[in-house]
Amino acid sequence: MSKAKAQQPAVIHKVIMVGSGGVGKSALTLQFMYDEFIEDYEPTKADSYRKKVVLDGEEVQIDILDTAGQEDYAAIRDNYFRSGEGFLCVFSIKEQESFQATQDFREQILRVKNDENIPFLLVGNMADLAEQRQVSEDEALKRAQEWKVNYVETSAKTRANVDKVFYDLMREIRSRKMEASRQSNGKQKKKRDTKKMKCVVL
Amino acid sequence: MSKQHLQQTLFLPNDERLITMIPVSKMPRKTNLKKRSNLLCSVLNTMESPVKVYIYHVKKSDRGDGHKKKMAWLLRDLRTVDGKNAEKPTAEFDLLFERVYKWMASSVEDKETFISSLWRLSHRFLIQKPEFLNIPERLLEDIKDPHMLREKSQSVDDISIEGDDYQALSAKEESDLELLMSECQVAISNAEVFTEQLSKQLSVLDGANIHSIMGSEDQVLNLMRLLDDGIREAEQIESKLDSYDNILASVKEQMEVMRDKDTLLTVRNRNHQRLLEELENLQKKLDLDLKYMQALMDGDLTTSQGIKECTEAAQALYQCMNADIHPSLCKLGAVEEQQKYFKKLLASFSKRLIHHLNNLFIHHGNEMGETLSRYAGDIRMPQHSNIHKDLVIYADLMLWLKKVDESVFHELSSVYMGSIKKLYTREISDFMESAKQKLVTAKDPKGKLGASTLPRLTGSSTSLTKIEARGRSGSSHSVDSTGLKYGSEMDIAMRKLERVCIAEQDFCFKFFHLIDKNQPSEENPHREPGPHGESATEAEQEVWVAKQTYSTADSEYITENLGEGLMQKRATVTNRMRQINNQVREMMAKLFPQLEDDLDTFLTHADRQDGMYSMYMLVRMSQHVINNQDMGSYLGKTFGNCLIKVKRNFDKYIDTMMQAVRETKVSKKTRCGIISFVHNFEDFTNLAEAIFRGSDRHADLDKAYTKLVGVVFEQIVRVANEHQKTPKEVVLMATLSHLKNTCLENDRKEARQRYTENLKAYTVNLLGRPLEKLHIFFEGVEARISAGVKPEEVGYQLAFSKQELRKVIKEYPGKEVKKNLEHLNKKVEKQLCEEENLIQVVWHEMQDLFINQYKYYDDLMCRCYPDSNITLDFTIDDVLQYFSDIAQAH
């Protein structure tokens, strides 16, 4: 498999899409991946996507795990939250409930990752449907400030800010990794991260 | 309304006298009408010579007291007077004129008065009297006696109807009379004195009258005399006029003569002028400047100045010779002589010119000036701009020659072709050789690089392994870059070749005037920048400038001939160009006899080097063909042929690739990740997309894709089946998932669908039955239910009693289940390769499936064993906890 590994760009950033059902996680993902907008709604179970991108001149690979919004048991998410390096927490600006749900997602992620500063972006999708807006920008910004994260409004339909959210998140992930590697270079304590750190060094 | 008043206002002005007047009303109409407003009057008109009697219908005018005549009839026209009833007195009566008018008099007396007056009047003035009907006898009879009439009239009416000579006194007469009477107050008392006085006065008046008559005679005589004088004068004037007339008649004749003379004079003048003009024209046409003659005789054909002079001279000569002269004029001795002289001049000059050009061509052909030095990194195709520049100045002379002597012209052109052909053949083969070498050197450095990393690259036979090797050794960039570099190299080579060909072709157009002289040959320079774009080199610019100057020198002549042809659009030009294609193509084929073969060998060579190059070739070549096709040039045709070959090579390359996919073997020992040819395919698509981007040959690529994708899908299944160590589904899933990400838009859906199917199959298969016995037990339960057993009664069957259930459940305590799940998780991790990060997805699917299973069992237990209080050893929360724990364990 060494051959196969060599072919991949050294760095993989694992991004996880979270949020209630029907807020447009898959739409954002597909728009980012293939530049297409899918009108029909079909609930996702779980899908992983991979794409080579150039992030600030460096070729990296982004791995997007598009998750199910409708999940009967939150615990099922634990496993893949575990594997994520950064999260796009998506809600729909025309649905107050989905905004409220972000609180739960945030809590679960923090619990699973046990890390307050995990790369995280609050994303208000469906910005093109401003006339149906239920969640005000101030409200969302306030929550984002509380969490010390950034808030971005996107539209999967018009592709507004779609690239921005993914790239912003990747940058956050990258700087986190660099920080971590600097720390671990000093004292290699955390066994879990060593494998990934090698990649970064490479 | 008194009678006098009416007489005064209405009738007197017309010298009419009112006889009778009765108020009436019209009969058939409203009888209640104001009776007084309508009057019927009989009136005597004394003015007209036979006295006429009118009957007027007078009506009171609407305004004021006045009356107006509404209708008038002549009594003569009255045919019948109908009194209605002779016995019984009645006020009605009818008057029949042109039609019947019915009247109602205000009283019987009035009517009778009126009728009797009519009777009297008609008797008196009419020959044919109207008929009187139903009138009492007494009315008519008592007036029948004319003597009675007078009495009656004097007594009853106060109108006295006198004899014919009676004239009523006018007011003036009356006053005169009164004055007269008043003067002679004696008159009444003494009639005799009065008569005397009157007769005295009469005689006085008579005398005065005669006197005045005598007086007027003189005046009449005077008048007569005056008239006679007038007549005499008139006669005099007439005779004078006659004499004038006579004079004028002679003048007119003279004038006519003069006019005739004048016209004759102008005609003669005009004819003179025409003759002069014609002669001048002829002279101008046939006059050849001495300067020109000198140039033709011994002009210098080696310097541009001399050539220019010669060109002008030759054109002048040509014009002189082909001047538009009336045939009859040609018979003039001087003209004949001049023409003979011209012919001689022409012959000598053309001979000189041909000789010179012939030498020049051969010289250029042999010159081969530049020794073709080959630089390793530079493909060169010598430009012949200097030859063209040297020759292009003769272009006009060539045109002239073509017009003058076609056969010599053809001879010359074949000499040119023969000598230049040699040059081009050698150059092109050298060029191709160096291009080939370039190709090798372009490959070399990379080859070394590859060799150092992976030893098995060198001498690779199939293109596929080459791509693979290259792809793996460096990044996929190197493939792109070398490939693209090669592509651009080839592009440059092609462009150079093209430029030379086009330059030559344009030159031929110009020089040999393959364009009909009616066509805008000036269009050539305009088109030129098109195919070359910005890449025009300096050398070309020189040719360009040379042409420009030449064409401007020439422009006068051209515009003269072309007229609006210059304004025509490009499309029409290209159409026209096509018409003369054959000539050009022939010439070009003769000039570049080896080009096609050389290109062919070059292509074959390149293909042998690496099939991948055929992709570049395809794109570039098709571009060149498109650039050239509207030129309709030889080059376009040649490139077209090459394109067909390239397409064949491309197809072959795709076939090889498909074959390689078919033959792929996977190593059996290692865990199978994504099959190698899928990566290869991905690389290929990336590369191909880069190459074909924006090209209109993309359709070809799409076709190739379809074929390739078909084979790839087919082969994935084959490889997955062959692979022993990894489950088939995993291989399929991983590979397809990869394809899903990288594959082309059209096939993505299919890949995705297949991926989903395989994902499901794999999870179901792998999950198997962690609670196998439970599963069997419940399957049985389900079977019973579907066989018709009521859910509540299932528990009473021996095989599915509560005891049995408890036994089965006991076998799966929570701990055991957790252990099973952990084991499963590890297995999944082991089997899946990391390349696609599918673990999360698969595990998610597993979790889902497991929970669904759990729920299903739970549901069945609720239904079949409602009150037994039997539950599984672990709750759903436990299951979720297990999952969380497994997640945390990582």
Boltz contact constraints between the chains, C-beta under 6 A:
constraints:
  - contact:
      token1: [A, 1]
      token2: [B, 673]
      max_distance: 6.0
  - contact:
      token1: [A, 3]
      token2: [B, 472]
      max_distance: 6.0
  - contact:
      token1: [A, 4]
      token2: [B, 673]
      max_distance: 6.0
  - contact:
      token1: [A, 4]
      token2: [B, 835]
      max_distance: 6.0
  - contact:
      token1: [A, 46]
      token2: [B, 841]
      max_distance: 6.0
  - contact:
      token1: [A, 46]
      token2: [B, 844]
      max_distance: 6.0
  - contact:
      token1: [A, 48]
      token2: [B, 837]
      max_distance: 6.0
  - contact:
      token1: [A, 48]
      token2: [B, 841]
      max_distance: 6.0
  - contact:
      token1: [A, 49]
      token2: [B, 741]
      max_distance: 6.0
  - contact:
      token1: [A, 50]
      token2: [B, 741]
      max_distance: 6.0
  - contact:
      token1: [A, 63]
      token2: [B, 837]
      max_distance: 6.0
  - contact:
      token1: [A, 65]
      token2: [B, 840]
      max_distance: 6.0
  - contact:
      token1: [A, 73]
      token2: [B, 880]
      max_distance: 6.0
  - contact:
      token1: [A, 75]
      token2: [B, 880]
      max_distance: 6.0
  - contact:
      token1: [A, 75]
      token2: [B, 883]
      max_distance: 6.0
  - contact:
      token1: [A, 75]
      token2: [B, 884]
      max_distance: 6.0
  - contact:
      token1: [A, 76]
      token2: [B, 847]
      max_distance: 6.0
  - contact:
      token1: [A, 78]
      token2: [B, 884]
      max_distance: 6.0
  - contact:
      token1: [A, 78]
      token2: [B, 887]
      max_distance: 6.0
  - contact:
      token1: [A, 79]
      token2: [B, 843]
      max_distance: 6.0
  - contact:
      token1: [A, 79]
      token2: [B, 887]
      max_distance: 6.0
  - contact:
      token1: [A, 80]
      token2: [B, 840]
      max_distance: 6.0
  - contact:
      token1: [A, 82]
      token2: [B, 887]
      max_distance: 6.0
  - contact:
      token1: [A, 82]
      token2: [B, 890]
      max_distance: 6.0
  - contact:
      token1: [A, 83]
      token2: [B, 840]
      max_distance: 6.0
